[in-house]
Amino acid sequence: MSRFDAPKVATKGSGTPIRIRKTCCFYYQASDEPDDYCPTCPKLKHEKVAETSV
């Protein structure tokens, strides 16, 4: 059995590293706002920030 969670990644849309979900929680279907997805939604295109070494 493989791990359920993935490592956190830095994205352009989030100020802190987030763990992008592997499965959808269907938050967008329960929301009153159109196109309102949870911040870690796998349906969104998450642009990863390139890691820089210091």
Contacts in CASP RR format, 6 or more apart in sequence:
PFRMAT RR
TARGET T0000
AUTHOR 0000-0000-0000
METHOD contacts of the structure
MODEL  1
MSRFDAPKVATKGSGTPIRIRKTCCFYYQASDEPDDYCPTCPKLKHEKVA
ETSV
4 22 0 8 1.000
5 19 0 8 1.000
5 22 0 8 1.000
6 19 0 8 1.000
6 20 0 8 1.000
6 22 0 8 1.000
7 19 0 8 1.000
8 17 0 8 1.000
8 18 0 8 1.000
8 19 0 8 1.000
9 17 0 8 1.000
9 18 0 8 1.000
9 19 0 8 1.000
9 20 0 8 1.000
9 46 0 8 1.000
9 48 0 8 1.000
10 16 0 8 1.000
10 17 0 8 1.000
10 48 0 8 1.000
10 49 0 8 1.000
10 51 0 8 1.000
11 17 0 8 1.000
11 18 0 8 1.000
11 20 0 8 1.000
11 46 0 8 1.000
11 47 0 8 1.000
11 48 0 8 1.000
11 49 0 8 1.000
12 47 0 8 1.000
12 48 0 8 1.000
12 49 0 8 1.000
13 46 0 8 1.000
13 47 0 8 1.000
14 39 0 8 1.000
18 39 0 8 1.000
18 40 0 8 1.000
18 46 0 8 1.000
19 40 0 8 1.000
20 40 0 8 1.000
20 41 0 8 1.000
20 42 0 8 1.000
20 46 0 8 1.000
21 38 0 8 1.000
21 40 0 8 1.000
21 41 0 8 1.000
21 42 0 8 1.000
22 42 0 8 1.000
23 42 0 8 1.000
24 41 0 8 1.000
24 42 0 8 1.000
24 43 0 8 1.000
25 38 0 8 1.000
25 41 0 8 1.000
27 36 0 8 1.000
27 37 0 8 1.000
27 38 0 8 1.000
27 41 0 8 1.000
28 35 0 8 1.000
28 36 0 8 1.000
28 37 0 8 1.000
28 38 0 8 1.000
28 41 0 8 1.000
28 43 0 8 1.000
37 43 0 8 1.000
37 44 0 8 1.000
END
